[in-house]
Amino acid sequence: MVYKVGDKIKFAEEKQRYTVQACNERFLICTKPYNPKHTVFYTIVDLEKNIRGCDNQVFHNGYETKEDCERALNRLISTNDEDVFEISYRNRIPLKIEKQKELV
């Protein structure tokens, strides 16, 4: 399935849907509101490897706006060996997108 910015995705393990904030043919960066802290939860989807999770950085900041998510996407696709930016090996999980009529 081809995704675009603004699409809603429901993962099998989650109750609330995420919104695609930035994407290309391989990666999706998705967020959902976290109202108690006035921020968002995020996940990065790798459609090629069929995994999702947070990034491998220490504080996981910078996903509150679409511009933040676009910057993160650009870091994911860059080939800079000095700044390895990827989905965390420790926190990745298999990709399970729930199939719903409204999402297809």
N, C-alpha and C positions, 0 to 999 in steps of 0.2 A: 504494500500500500504506500502511496506517496503522501507525505504530510506537508503541510504548509503552516506558516505562522498564524496563530489564532485557533488552530484545531484543538479540540479537547480529546484527551486520552485518558482512559480508565485502566489502571493496572489492577490485576487480579488481587493483589495483596492490600490494596488501598480502598478506602471508602469514598474519598473525594477525587474528582477528576483533576488532572493537570492541564495546563494550557501550554501549547508549544510557543515559546518566545523567540527561538532562533533555530534554524535548521539548514541542513544541506542534504545531499542524497544519502549520507551515512549517519550523521549525528543529529539528535534532537536535544535541545535544552528546554526543559519543561519546568514550570513552577505552579505552585498552588498557594493560596493565602494561608498565613499563620497569624491569625488575628490577635491572640493574646500578647504577642511581641511586636505587632505592627510590622511584620516582615513576611517573607515567603520561605517555603520549603522548596527545594529544587532537586531535580534528578537529570542526569545526562544519559541519553539512550544511544547505544551503539547498535545500529540495525545490522551491521555486517557481522558482529560477534554475538549478537542476540543477548546483550547484557545491559544493565543499567546500574547507576549508582552515583555517588558524589565524586568530586574531583579528588586528586591526590595531594592537594595543598593542605596546609596545617589548619587554617581557620575557616576555610570554605566560604569566604565572603564574596560579594559582588554579583548577585543574581536578582537584585531588587527591581531593576528596570530592563526593558528590552535592549537598551544599549549595553548594559552590563553583560547580558546573555550573548549578544553578538560579539563582544570582545572575547568572551570565554570560548565561543565557537571558533573564532579566528586563532586563538591559542591552541585549540585542539588540532586544527588542521595544519598548523605551521610545522615546519621541519627543523626547528631550532633544537639541536641536541643539548644545549646548555640549559634550557628551560623545559624540562619534560613535564607536560601537562596532559593528563589522561584520566580515565576513570580509575578510581582507587582499586587496587588489587584486594585490599582487605575488606572493602565494603561493597563490592559488586554482587549483584544477584542476577539470576536468569531473567530474561525479559518475558513477561507474561501479560500481554495486552488483552484485556477482556473484550470479547466481541459483543457489541450491542448494535441494534438497528440504527440508533441515532448517530453512532460513530462511524458507520460504514458509508 
